[in-house]
Amino acid sequence: MKVEEYTYQELKHMLDYMKRMYDTVRLVDPVECRVISVDTSGELHYEKECYSAWNAASRCSNCTSYRAVMSNQRQTKEEVYDGHRFLVQSIPIKLVLPDRNNFSCVMELITVDDKEGETLPPTHQILTGEDEKQVSQGMTETDYLVTHDLLTRLNNLDGICREVRRILVEDPDTRRVLITGDIRHFRTLNERYGVQRGNEVLIAIADMLRRNCGEDTVYGRTHADHFVLCMPEERFDEGVFMNAVEEIGQMIDTENYHLFFHLGVFRIDDPDIPVTVMIERADLALKSLHGRRENVLTFYTNKLLKQAENEIEFLNAFPKNLEDGQFHIFLQPIFDQQQRVTGAEALTRWIKPDGSITPSDKYIHILEKNDNIAKLDCENWERVMKQLRSWQATVRDHLVISVNVSPKDLFYMDALKKVKELVHAYSVDPNKLILEFSERDLMNDTELRLEILDKFRAEGFKVAIDNFGAGDFSINMLKELQADYVKLDKSFIDDALADPRSKIVLEACVKLIHQLGMKVVAEGVETQMQFDYLKSIDCDRFQGYYFTPAIPIQEFEEKY
């Protein structure tokens, strides 16, 4: 079923029309279990609990509106209360908010059968609890399971949304903040130390929240290592928070791994926006910290929202822009110690109709949020195959081209199969293609990633480890690598030239990489001094602005 989108003006007309045919027509947020209304400016307002229509104590165990919004399908049910049968139709819709974000909710159409003298069968009969309030069958246990995370015994997303809404309604005058947090590279923790150890960390975080949070605070775990906390702003103390996470961080503090916590904070200036939107906005701040190797906290700003809106606009336009040929391959030459060109790295550039050029680091991370990255990479790989084919039996026949492989490529498609098909279609020697995998990506699902490298090499392709030294790669993991090239990250080189201890580490890594049978490529070379030093420690290949930036293919062929 396609979920219809409505502006608040369209929704008002729809609700007015439906009220002619049904006894009750209402808009509900089934996650927060609240009736909502929309004013003339399009702002949301949360009202009473939706289950109060049946005088129930908590969410109905067979809530059709919740199932409707989760399944994107119309759902129906019957409830019997006070001698009347209520036929409820729950229709999922998307409401376009004034800030252009979509909000998923449900339009409930309710018909009441109140014929006198008719004995009604007990269809989904609502029972009366000891406190004289109506409670659906099995509600005590079911409601706990619906609203709580069984590992940590904290509220889950449902419970968080409902409890945050409750305190906002009951105490509207207290200013609050909503905080989301997660652990940097939590999957790596599970891989290295086991799921049980990871669970112990999650439980420790839950216990810390219980010890430090007051009754007027809502906290919980939505999934994996993602926690949410809502508290009065006057009690929010950054120092206290950072001290608490430092304490948890001591649980695992080794040479190869340290627990780092990232926190995003959203100030609740408008309590009538959906709690899910509050969480999304705190998450926007949280995501801006991706990659930071420290305990760090940051606040949501309108700039982050604007950035998110720009990303949505970019993703919506991407398929058409790709079809129109706005994405091009540029080549950055790679040199040997004698400054002879041995190949190039293929880098994507977005050339807009106005002629402006956008480098790939501005949009690749956006495309990696869905399968668009696979679409772009497939097209890039094919262009590289065409280029290698065109160089056959020419003076450039000896050159190789390296291409980047995103970890999302491995998720959205069979990357090895696709590359093999392209090599066969264009009759290209697999040895002329180098597939680059980022060190950061190898940190996640390490065994699986290393297995994939082996499969590519078994088919005759060359493999390079990109951005080496930028992440948390260990010497122990380096020995497991079966690659052809290791590309030193620019930051690793810069650190070595600025710090004697880092210099010792870099030189030891270069020596070890050679002893393991791999070649070293120095990235980001910008000066003669850097080039001379990197040659002196026996790096094999070099690329960077000292030689040339990435250039159009035609210019590459004219120069080299």
N, C-alpha and C positions, 0 to 999 in steps of 0.2 A: 504494500500500500504506500502510495506517495503521501508524505506528510505535507499538508498545505501550509503555506506561509501567509500571514496576515499582518498588515500594519495595524496600529491601534484604531485607526479610523475604520478600516475594513472590518475589524473584529467587532466593533460596536454595532455596525449594521447587521452583521451576522447574528450576534446575540439577540438583538431586538427582533429579528425575523424569527429565530428559533423559539422565542418566548411565546409566540402565537400558537405554537403546536405542542409545547411541552409544559408540564406543571412547574418544573424548576429547570432553569438553565443557569449554569455557573461555570466559572473558570477556576481550575484548581492547579496548584503545584503539588503533585503527588509525592515528590521527594520530601518536601517539608510538611506534607499533610495539611495544607492551608488553602482556604478559599482566597482568591486574589481578585482584585478589581483594577481597572486601568482608567486613569482620569483623562481629561480632555487634552492634556499635554503628552500623553503616552507613558506617564510614570506609573509604576506598579505600586499597589498597596496591599499588604497582607492583612487578612482578617481572621475569623475564627477557624478552628480546626475543621477540616471538611467532614470528618467522621462524627462531628457533633450533631449532624442532621439525624443520626440514629441514637443520639444520646450515649454514644460509645465512649469508653475510657481511652482507647488508643486505636491505632490504625486497624482497619478491618483485615482479617487474616486472608481474605480473598480479594484484596483491593484491585479492582479492574483498571483504575486509572494509573496505578503504578505499573501494572503489566502493559498498559497501552503505551505509556511513554518510553518504556524500556524496549518494547518489541516493535514500535512504530506501526502497530496494528490496532484497529478498532476492537474494543472488548465490551462485553455485556454481562450483566449479572442481575439477580433479583435479591432484594433484602425484604424481610418481613419485620415490621416494627409497629407496635401499638395497634395491631389489627389491620394494618394496611400493607399492601405489597408495593414495593418501590422497584420499578424496572429502570436500571441505570445503564445508559450507553456512554462509554468513554471514548472520545475521539482525540487522538494525539494531534497537536498543531504546533507550529512554530510562530511565535510572536516576534515581529521585528521591532526591537526597542529603539528609542530615539537616538542612541549612539551607534545604531546600525548592527548591533549584535543580535543574534537569534536566541530566543529563550524558549526551551521546550516545555510545554505545559499541556493540559488536557481540558477540552470542553466537555462537560458532563450534561447530558440530556436526560432528565428524570421524569418518568411518568408514574403517577400515584393511582393505584387501583383501590378505591375506598368504597366498593359496593357493600351496602349494609346487608346483614343476614347471611352472607356467604362465608362458609368455613374455609379458611385459607390453609393450604398445606404448608408445612414448616420448611420452606425452601430457604437454605442458608439462614435458619432461624438465629436471631441474636439473643443471647442469654443474658440474664441479670447476675452481676457479681455481688459479693457480700456488701460492697459499698453502695449498692442500689444503682450503680451506673451500668450501662449496657457494655458487655464485653463479648466479642465474637468468640466462637468455639476455639479453644486451645490458645487464646490470645496471649496469656501470660508467658508461656514458653516461646510461642511463635514470634511474638513481638520482640523478645530479647534476641532471638536469632536473627531477626530482620534488621535490628538496629545496633548489633554489637559484633566486634571482631573477636573470634573465638581464641586466637593466639594470645592477644594482649589483654582481652576482656575490656577493651576500651570501646567507645562508640565507633561505629563504622561511618561511612559517608551518610547513610540514611539518618543514623542517630545524631551525627554532628549537625546536619541541616535542621533537623527538627528541634534539637535543643538550643541551637543558636537562635532560631526564630523565636522560640519560647522566651528566652531572656530578653530579646530585643522588644518583644511585645509587652512583657511584664515590666520592664524597666527601660522605657524609651529615652529617659533623660541622661543616662550614663553613656559617655563616649567610650567606644571600644575599638580594639584592633583585632584583626584576624591574621594569624601567622601560619604559614605552611613551611615545612622543613623536610629535608631528606639528607641522606648520607651519600657523599661523593663516591662513585664506583662501588655501590653496595653489592652489585652482582659479582664483582671481583672478590669481595669478602667471602661470599658464599662459595665461590670456586676454590679459593685457597684454603679456607678454614672449615668448610662444610656448612650445610644448611642449618644444622643444629647450633653451631656457633653464631650464625647470623640471627637465628631466632632468639638466642640469649641476649644479643644486643638490642633487638626490638623490645623484648620484655623489660630490659633494664631501662630503656627510654620510657616505657609505659609507667614503670614504678617511679621514675624520677618525676614524671608529670603528676602522679597521684600525691607524691610528697610535697610538691611545691605549689600546686594550684589550689585556690580556694573554691568555695561552693559557687561563687558567681562566675566561675570559669568553665568553659566547655572545651574538651579536648578529645582527640581520638585519632585513629589510624584509618586512612581510606584504602590503602593498598600498599603492598611491598614495604618500602621504607618511608612512605609518605605520611607525615603526621600533620594534623591541623589543631590549632589552639585559638580560642577566642576569649579575650579577657578585657577588663577595664583598662583604658589607656593610662590612667593615672598610676596603675600598679605595674605597668610595663617598664622594665629596666633592662637595657641592653647588656649592661655589665653582669647582672645576675644570670641572664640567659647564656651568655658566652662562658661564664664560669661553670654552669651546669653541663653544657655540652663538652667542655674540656674534661670534666670528670668522667663522662661516658667514654670519651675518646681514649682514656687510659686503658680501657678494656683490651684494645688491640693496638699496640704501638711498637712495631718492629721496623727493621731496616727496610723491608719491602712493602709495608702497608701501614697506614695510619688512618684512623677514623676522622674524617673531616665533615662537619655539619654545615649545610647551607640553609639560610632562613630568609623567607620573603615575607614582608609585612604590609598589610593593607589597612589603612585607617578607614573605619566605617563612618563616613560622613552622611551617607544616605541609607538608613536602615531598611528602606523598602525595596532595595534591589535584592534579587534572589541570592540566597547564601551560596549557591553553586557559582554564581558570577563573582561573589566576593572571593571565593577560593581560587577561581581562575585568575583573578587580578593579583592575588598574592603570589600565585604560581608564575605569573609573568615576571615579577621581581625575582623569584627564586631561579627561574631559568636563565636570567641574565648573569648568574654567578657560575654557570656551567664551566667546569675546567679549573676553577680556582682551588689551589691546594692549600687551603687554610679554613679555619672556622670563620665564617663571615655572614653578615646580615645586611640586607638592603631593603629599601622601601619602594612600594609601588608608586609610580608617577604617571601622569597623563601622557608623558612622552613614551612610556612603555606601551600604553594602550594604542597610541598613534602608530607605533612601530608594528604592533600586532595587526592593526587594521591594514597597514601597508603590505604586510606579509600576505594577508588574505587576498588583497587586491592583486598582488603579484601572482599568487597561485591560481586565482580565477582566470587571469589573462595568459598564463603560461602555455596551455595547449595550443592556443591560437598563435602566440608568438613563436613557438617551436615550429609549428606548421609553416609559418611565414618565413622561416629561415633566418630569424634574428639572432640565433646562437651559432657562433663560429668557433673554429679551432685556431688557436695561435700556437706557435712552437717556440719554446725557450731552448736554445742550443746548449748542449752539454759537451765540455771540452776535456781533453787529457792534459797531462803535465806540460806538453809542448804546445798547448793551446790549439790543438787540432780538433775539429768537430767530430765527435763519435756518434752523435745522435741528438735527440731532443725530447723534451717532455711536452706532451699535448695538454694545453690548458684552455678551458672554455672562456669565451668572452661574449657578453651580451651587447650587441650593437643595435641600439634603438634606431627608429626611423629618422630621428634628428641627427644621427651620426655619433652621438655620445656612446662611450664604451664603458661597460661595467664589468670589473673583474669578478672571477668566480667566487672569491671569498665573501662577496656581498650577498650571494643568493643560494649557494650550494646547501648551506645548513637549513634553508627554508624548504628546498626541494626534498630534503631527506626526511621531512615529516610525513611524506606519503610516497606512492609509487612514481611520482614525477621524476625522481632522481634516476630511476631505472630507465625511464623513457629517454631522458637526456643522455645518459651514459651509453645506451645502445646506439643512439645516433652518432655520438662522438666516436665510439669504437669503429663504427662502419666508415666514418670519414677517414680515420687513421688507416684502416685497411686499404681504402682507395688510394691514399697517399703512398703507402708502402708499395702498392702495386704499380703506381705510376713511376716509382724510382727504380724499378727492376731494369737491369741492363743499362743503367745510366751511371754517371760518376757518383751518384748518391746511393748506389745499390748496397753499400756497406753500412749505411746508417741504420740505427735502431730508433724506435719511438716508444716512449713509456706513457702509459695511460693510468689514471687513477681508478681504483675500484672502491666504491663506497660499501660499507657493511650492509647498507640497506639494499644494495644490488643483490646480495646473497639471500636476502629475505624475500624480495619481490619476484625473483626469477632464478633460474638455473644459470648463473653467470658463466660457468665453465662451458656448458652446452652452447650458450649463445656465442661466446668467443670462438669456439671450435667451428661453429657453423659459418661465421664470418671469414675465418681464416681459409676454410675450404672454398667458400663462394668466390673469394678474390685470389685464390692460389698464392697465399702469402706464407713465407717461411715462419713458423712459430717463433724461431730464435730471434726474429727481427722485432718482436713485440715484448715489452717489459710491462708487467702488471704491478702497480704500486699499491701496497696496503699500508695504511697508517699505523704507526706504533700504538697510538691511542686506541684504535679499534681492536688491535690484537689483545689489549688488556681485558676485553670482555669476551667471554666464552673462549678462553685461550686455546684449549685443546681442539675445539671445533675449527677455529681460525687456522691453527697450524696444520690441521688435516687438510684444509682447503688449499693451503700453499703447496703442500705435497702433491695434491691432485693436479694442480696447474703445471707444476714442474714435470710431473710424470708424462704430461702431454706435449712436452717440448718447449713450453713457455718459460721465459725468464721472470723471476719474481724479485721485487725490491721492497724493503721495509722503509717506509717514508717517515719523516719527522722523528727520527731516532734521537733520543735525549730530551724530548719535550715532555714526555710523560713519566710514568713510574716504572719503566721497564727495568728488570733486574738482570744482573749478570747471569744468574742461574737460568733465567728464561732465554737469554741470548744463546746459550749452548743448545737449546732445543730447536732453534731456527734452522730451516733448510732453505736458504734464500741465495740469490746470486749477488745482490747488491744491498748495502745498508746506506741509507741517505741521512747524513748528519743534519739535524735541524739547525736553522740559523741561530736560535737562542742558545743552543748547546755550544756552538762555536763562539758566540759573543761572550758567554760566561767564561769560557776558557781563556780568552784574551784579556779578561778583566780580573780574573781571580786565579792565583797560582795553584790552589788545590783543584779547582775545576779543570785547569790545564793538565794536571797529572791524570785526572780521570779520563779526559778526552783522549790523550795520547795512549793510555792503556787500552781504551776501547778500540782505537784504530788498530793497534797491534793484535789484540785478541780477535777482532773481526777477520783480519788477514789470516791468522793462524787457523781459524775455523773455515777457511776456504772461500770467503766472500770478499767482494770489492767494496771500497768505500767511496761514496759520492758526497762531496761537500756542497750543501745548499746555501743560498743566500750570501755568496761571496760578493763583497761590495768594494773592497780596496785592494791595492797592490800588496799591502802589508799582510792582509789576510791570505791572499793567494800564495805569497811566498812562504808564510808559516805553514799552511796546509800542505804545500808541496814538501816542505822539510820533514813533516811527520808521515809522509808517504801516502797521502790520499790519492786515489786513482783518477777520479773524475770530479769536475767542478761545474757549477752553474750559479748564476747570479747577475745582479745588475752591473758588477764590475766588467763583465763581458757584454751582456745585452739583456734587456727584458724580453718577455715573450713577444713575438712579432708575428704578423700575418704570414701565411704559408708562402705567398708570392715573394715577399721581402726576404724570407728565409732562403728561398731558392736562388734569389738574385745575389745574396751575400755568400752563400755557402754551397 
